[in-house]
Amino acid sequence: MHPRKAITALTLACAMVAPPVLTATPASATAPNLRACYDGKCKFTFTRAVNFRVSSRYYGFTRVYVSKEYMGGMFNQDMVVVRAPGMTSSLGEGARGEFRYGKKRTLNFRVLSITDQGATIRFEG
């Protein structure tokens, strides 16, 4: 066997046997897929403010904005702020909220967790 082929084969064999050094990507490097939220049903973790489209036929508005903000004064804690045109809701961990426009469907949501890095929220339609 040619020495170069032997080294390549040995390198490949070692790479297949040895565990990878880094197996996960940090949460801040991956952005949540927010297209799945169009129907108002999704769950995602965010590390910075995000916004996504929702069906205006179902909910009466087209965009939802989600961010984590520090609320001083009476609360003195990080909270998740959910906004839609003409509506705002500030929620702590475990809290539920809803937006309803006219006689359209209600968009329900719940804050699952808030950490120093970001927050996780579930939209339940």
Order of alpha helices (4+ residues) and beta strands (2+ residues): alpha-beta-beta-alpha-beta-beta-beta-beta-beta-beta
